[in-house]
């Protein structure tokens, strides 16, 4: 989850502005629910020590179809997130340099040109097989979040932006689905938890590690949401960095911090999808050239999607509602119920898990419908 924090934290002020102050309750509800489902993943792995990854849990619970569902959800989610990275980079580069550098290539505007330029910078990192260097850079997600929060708070207190408490709203029911979907996106790292669990020297500390992780992330998300909403009110954009004046040092620190992380994270996050595709190839197609072609094609396809649907907030809302809720709330609960067999008897925990599933399905249906309508209306 810390892996996603550098991206999710940019959109939480927009989420709060969409739903109003009352929507913060849902941030905490989602945080508690996803923390609990992370423990359900641990319990599944304790039941069967041969489990090594998230698709294994799906297979043990529901057979081949379960593995396919989990794998597909994971890979599509990762694909859409890295596509969001490109949109984020294009938005912030256009905001930072758009007034000074006028780009136009083959009829594409400046933002679209920046997306293509960033994809060309990212492409060589996708060709790498050794991800160790990039993993160290991407692991700075928490540090990036702290730097972002500090620089934005500095901009409010010392760079003349200030706070606009009179323009905030207590509740906005129309924007609540968007708010909840974006909050769900912030807690979408469950597919990596089984790998984390198996790699720990002392797996018994997994629950404590998760508690600290969820607590720190929730504090940072809530803090950024409150500060950003107080600064810009309803006018806060889908990435708070787009609201910042680019002539201030604090703003440049925030924007450059935002720009660096996705470049390293892109190749790491798309790696599981690359492996899934390459593993499906016949043995005689698993040459280095084929691998490079597949990776290049994936990057090109994400560029096309980013250019076709350049709406960061709406796209991440769709990812949060449809994919993150499925992978982080619904599937862990269903897999545990089937895996453990406790669905055969009635008790408090069973009712609690079913309640989480119902909540997740409701968020998924309403949030997905709202996000799709927003994307269609802006195309």
C-alpha positions in Angstrom: 0.0 0.0 0.0 2.9 2.4 0.6 3.8 1.6 -3.0 0.6 3.4 -4.1 0.7 6.2 -1.5 2.7 8.7 -3.6 -0.1 8.7 -6.3 -3.2 8.2 -4.2 -2.3 11.1 -1.9 -2.5 13.5 -4.8 -6.2 12.9 -5.3 -7.6 12.7 -1.7 -8.2 16.5 -1.5 -10.3 16.2 -4.7 -12.1 13.2 -3.2 -12.9 15.2 -0.1 -14.0 18.2 -2.2 -16.3 15.8 -4.2 -18.0 14.3 -1.2 -17.7 17.0 1.5 -16.4 16.7 5.1 -18.7 13.8 5.9 -16.9 11.6 3.2 -13.9 11.4 5.6 -16.0 8.8 7.5 -15.8 6.6 4.5 -12.0 7.0 4.3 -11.7 5.5 7.8 -14.3 2.8 7.1 -12.4 1.7 4.0 -9.1 1.8 5.9 -10.5 -0.4 8.6 -12.1 -2.8 6.2 -9.0 -3.2 4.0 -6.8 -3.7 7.0 -9.1 -6.5 8.1 -9.1 -8.1 4.7 -5.3 -8.0 4.7 -5.5 -10.1 7.8 -7.9 -12.5 6.0 -5.2 -13.0 3.3 -2.7 -13.8 6.1 -5.2 -16.4 7.6 -5.7 -18.0 4.2 -1.9 -18.4 3.8 -1.6 -19.8 7.4 -4.2 -22.5 6.5 -2.2 -23.5 3.4 1.5 -22.8 3.7 2.1 -23.7 0.0 0.4 -20.5 -1.1 3.0 -18.1 -2.6 0.9 -15.3 -4.2 -2.5 -13.8 -4.6 -3.7 -16.0 -7.6 -2.8 -19.1 -5.5 -5.4 -18.0 -2.9 -8.0 -17.6 -5.7 -7.2 -21.1 -7.0 -7.3 -22.8 -3.6 -10.7 -21.2 -3.0 -12.5 -21.4 -6.4 -10.2 -23.5 -8.6 -9.0 -22.4 -12.1 -11.7 -19.8 -12.4 -10.7 -18.3 -9.1 -7.1 -18.0 -10.2 -8.2 -16.5 -13.5 -10.4 -13.9 -11.8 -7.8 -12.9 -9.3 -5.0 -12.7 -12.0 -7.2 -10.7 -14.4 -8.2 -8.2 -11.7 -4.6 -7.8 -10.6 -3.2 -7.3 -14.1 -6.0 -4.9 -15.3 -5.6 -2.9 -12.1 -1.8 -2.5 -12.6 -2.3 -1.7 -16.3 -4.8 1.1 -15.5 -2.6 2.5 -12.7 0.5 2.8 -14.9 -1.7 4.5 -17.5 -2.7 6.9 -14.8 1.0 7.5 -14.2 1.4 8.8 -17.8 -1.7 11.1 -17.4 -0.3 12.4 -14.1 3.1 13.1 -15.7 1.5 14.8 -18.7 -0.7 17.0 -16.5 2.1 18.2 -14.2 4.7 18.8 -16.9 2.1 20.8 -18.9 1.3 22.8 -15.7 5.0 23.3 -15.0 6.4 24.1 -18.5 3.3 24.7 -20.7 3.7 28.5 -20.6 7.4 28.3 -21.5 7.6 25.3 -24.0 5.0 25.2 -26.8 4.9 21.6 -28.1 2.9 20.3 -31.0 3.6 17.1 -32.8 1.3 15.6 -35.5 -1.6 17.6 -34.2 -1.1 16.6 -30.6 -1.2 19.3 -27.9 1.5 20.0 -25.3 0.1 17.7 -22.6 -0.1 14.8 -25.1 3.4 15.5 -26.3 4.7 15.4 -22.7 2.9 12.0 -22.2 4.8 10.6 -25.3 8.1 12.1 -24.1 7.7 10.5 -20.6 6.9 7.2 -22.2 10.1 7.3 -24.2 12.0 8.0 -20.9 10.2 5.1 -19.2 10.7 2.6 -22.0 14.3 1.7 -21.3 13.4 0.9 -17.7 10.7 -1.5 -18.9 13.4 -3.4 -20.9 15.4 -4.1 -17.8 15.4 -7.5 -16.2 17.1 -6.4 -13.0 14.7 -4.2 -11.1 16.8 -3.8 -7.9 17.8 -0.2 -8.5 14.3 0.9 -9.4 12.9 -0.9 -6.4 14.9 1.2 -4.0 13.7 4.4 -5.7 10.1 3.4 -5.7 10.2 2.3 -2.1 10.5 6.0 -1.2 6.7 6.3 -1.5 6.3 7.2 2.2 9.1 9.8 2.0 7.5 11.3 -1.2 4.2 11.6 0.6 5.8 13.3 3.6 7.6 15.7 1.2 4.4 16.4 -0.7 2.4 17.1 2.5 5.1 19.3 4.0 5.6 21.4 0.8 1.9 21.9 0.3 1.5 22.9 3.9 4.4 25.3 3.5 2.7 26.8 0.4 -0.5 27.4 2.4 1.2 28.9 5.5 4.1 30.9 4.0 3.6 31.3 0.3 0.4 33.3 0.5 -2.2 30.6 -0.5 -3.8 30.4 2.9 -7.0 28.5 3.8 -10.6 29.0 2.5 -12.8 27.5 5.2 -15.9 29.4 4.2 -16.1 27.7 0.8 -16.0 24.1 2.0 -19.1 21.9 2.2 -20.3 19.4 4.9 -21.7 16.9 2.4 -22.3 16.5 -1.3 -24.2 13.4 -2.1 -23.8 13.8 -5.8 -20.0 13.6 -5.5 -20.0 10.9 -2.8 -19.5 7.9 -5.2 -16.4 9.6 -6.7 -15.0 10.4 -3.2 -15.5 6.8 -1.9 -14.0 5.3 -5.1 -10.9 7.4 -4.8 -10.5 6.5 -1.2 -10.7 2.8 -2.2 -8.0 3.4 -4.8 -5.7 4.5 -1.9 -5.9 1.0 -0.4 -5.4 -1.2 -3.4 -2.1 -3.0 -2.6 -3.6 -6.3 -1.4 -2.3 -8.3 -4.4 1.3 -7.8 -3.2 0.6 -8.8 0.5 1.0 -12.5 -0.1 4.5 -11.9 -1.6 5.3 -9.6 1.3 4.1 -12.2 3.8 6.2 -15.0 2.3 9.3 -12.8 2.1 9.2 -11.7 5.8 11.9 -13.1 8.1 9.2 -13.3 10.9 5.8 -13.7 9.3 4.1 -13.6 12.7 4.7 -9.8 12.7 2.7 -9.4 9.5 -0.4 -8.1 11.3 1.7 -5.5 13.3 3.5 -4.4 10.1 0.1 -4.0 8.4 -1.3 -2.0 11.3 1.6 0.4 11.2 1.4 0.7 7.4 -2.4 1.3 7.3 -2.1 3.8 10.2 0.6 5.8 8.7 -1.1 5.9 5.3 -4.4 6.8 6.7 -2.9 9.7 8.7 -1.1 11.0 5.6 -4.2 10.6 3.4 -6.5 12.4 5.9 -4.0 15.1 6.5 -3.5 15.8 2.8 -7.2 15.7 2.2 -8.0 18.2 4.9 -5.1 20.6 4.1 -5.8 20.5 0.4 -9.5 21.0 0.7 -9.0 23.9 3.2 -6.5 25.5 0.7 -8.6 25.4 -2.5 -12.1 24.4 -1.5 -14.4 23.1 -4.2 -11.9 24.3 -6.9 -9.3 21.7 -6.0 -8.3 19.7 -9.0 -7.9 15.9 -9.4 -4.2 16.3 -8.6 -3.6 19.0 -6.0 -0.2 19.8 -7.5 -2.1 21.3 -10.5 -3.6 24.0 -8.2 -0.2 25.1 -6.9 1.5 28.3 -8.3 4.5 27.2 -10.2 6.6 30.2 -9.4 7.0 29.2 -5.7 9.9 26.9 -4.5 7.5 24.9 -2.3 5.3 24.2 -5.4 8.2 23.1 -7.5 9.3 20.7 -4.7 5.8 19.2 -4.6 5.6 18.9 -8.4 9.1 17.5 -9.0 8.5 14.9 -6.2 5.3 14.0 -8.0 7.1 13.6 -11.3 10.0 11.4 -10.1 8.2 8.5 -8.4 6.0 7.3 -11.3 9.0 7.0 -13.6 10.6 4.4 -11.4 7.3 2.7 -10.4 6.0 2.2 -13.9 8.3 -0.6 -14.8 8.0 -2.4 -11.4 4.2 -2.2 -11.5 3.8 -3.5 -15.1 6.3 -6.3 -14.4 3.7 -8.9 -13.3 1.6 -8.2 -16.4 4.7 -8.7 -18.6 5.4 -12.0 -16.8 1.9 -13.2 -17.2 1.9 -12.5 -21.0 5.4 -14.0 -21.5 4.5 -17.1 -19.5 1.7 -17.8 -21.9 4.0 -17.9 -24.9 5.3 -21.2 -26.4 8.9 -21.9 -25.3 10.4 -21.1 -28.7 8.9 -17.6 -28.5 10.4 -16.8 -25.1 13.5 -15.2 -26.7 14.8 -11.8 -25.6 13.6 -10.1 -28.8 10.0 -11.3 -28.2 10.2 -10.1 -24.6 11.3 -6.7 -25.7 8.5 -6.5 -28.3 5.9 -7.4 -25.7 7.1 -4.8 -23.2 7.3 -2.1 -25.9 3.8 -3.0 -27.0 2.5 -2.7 -23.5 4.0 0.8 -23.1 2.6 1.9 -26.4 -0.8 0.6 -25.5 -0.8 2.6 -22.2 0.2 5.7 -24.1 -2.8 5.2 -26.4 -5.2 4.8 -23.5 -3.7 7.8 -21.7 -4.1 10.0 -24.8 -7.7 8.7 -25.4 -8.8 9.0 -21.7 -6.8 11.9 -20.2 -8.9 12.2 -17.1 -6.8 11.3 -14.1 -9.5 11.7 -11.4 -12.2 9.9 -13.3 -9.9 7.1 -14.4 -8.5 6.5 -10.9 -12.1 6.7 -9.6 -13.0 3.9 -12.0 -10.0 1.9 -10.9 -10.8 2.4 -7.3 -14.5 1.4 -7.7 -14.2 -1.5 -10.0 -10.8 -3.0 -9.5 -9.5 -1.9 -6.1 -12.7 -2.7 -4.3 -12.8 -6.1 -6.1 -9.1 -7.0 -5.3 -8.9 -5.5 -1.8 -12.3 -5.9 -0.3 -14.6 -8.4 -2.1 -12.2 -11.1 -3.2 -10.3 -11.5 0.1 -13.6 -11.9 2.0 -15.1 -14.4 -0.5 -11.8 -16.4 -0.7 -11.5 -16.6 3.1 -15.2 -17.7 3.5 -14.8 -20.5 1.0 -11.2 -21.4 1.9 -11.8 -21.7 5.7 -15.3 -23.2 5.4 -16.7 -20.9 8.0 -19.5 -19.9 5.6 -21.2 -23.2 6.7 -21.9 -21.8 10.2 -23.4 -18.6 11.4 -21.5 -16.3 13.7 -20.5 -12.7 14.3 -17.4 -12.9 12.1 -19.3 -14.4 9.2 -22.0 -11.7 9.4 -19.2 -9.0 9.6 -17.5 -10.4 6.5 -20.7 -10.6 4.6 -21.4 -7.0 5.5 -18.0 -6.0 4.1 -18.8 -7.9 0.9 -22.2 -6.1 0.5 -20.6 -2.8 1.2 -17.8 -3.5 -1.4 -20.3 -4.6 -4.0 -22.4 -1.4 -3.4 -19.3 0.8 -3.8 -18.3 -1.2 -6.9 -21.7 -0.8 -8.7 -22.4 2.8 -7.8 -18.8 4.0 -8.2 -18.2 2.2 -11.5 -21.5 3.6 -13.0 -20.7 7.1 -11.9 -17.1 7.0 -13.1 -18.0 5.6 -16.5 -20.7 8.3 -16.9 -18.1 11.0 -16.0 -15.6 9.6 -18.5 -18.2 9.4 -21.3 -19.5 12.9 -20.7 -16.0 14.3 -21.1 -14.9 12.4 -24.2 
